């Protein structure tokens, strides 16, 4: 109820009471009857006039409470929305980080596998090199030293000492240098043996019998070709281009 409507109610009530009092006063034949009710009604009207202010305060309090509740609800909704947005962003960030970590782990694994494979290949090559070196360093066991060797004997020794994939290149050089004669000597330069070492005495590093043992000459020749040209085939490629090696 508004202040105006309450005041209207109070005025109407006061008027009614005044009318009743007047009638009673006339019936009683007294002059006081016409004034006392007026004073009572005036007091009652004063009390009624004060009522709207209390109602107005209650209405204002209720309105403020509703506003506060609405603001609290809005604040809670905004906080919830902000929390959900922050959670969404964090989830996206976590997913991105997880994806990056997975990709890096995959790269690391591939790198490790490649390095492992390369290490195995190096180890295999090392073993093959050691095997070839052992073959070069070992003297043929099936042929005992003799006072003289035929071309077939010398070639048989060479097949035991020279790696199979390098034998043809080694044979090509020996054919051109000495035609497989382990005692071949060049009178003008002093080159000697199957591979025509110059000076001939260099072959002593492979054995003291370098002048009479084709195995010693083959051992030295292989070492020379591997050291200078990486292999007999490397030496043969150079020989073809230059007619010497």
Beta strands, then each sheet from edge to edge (+ up, - down):
end
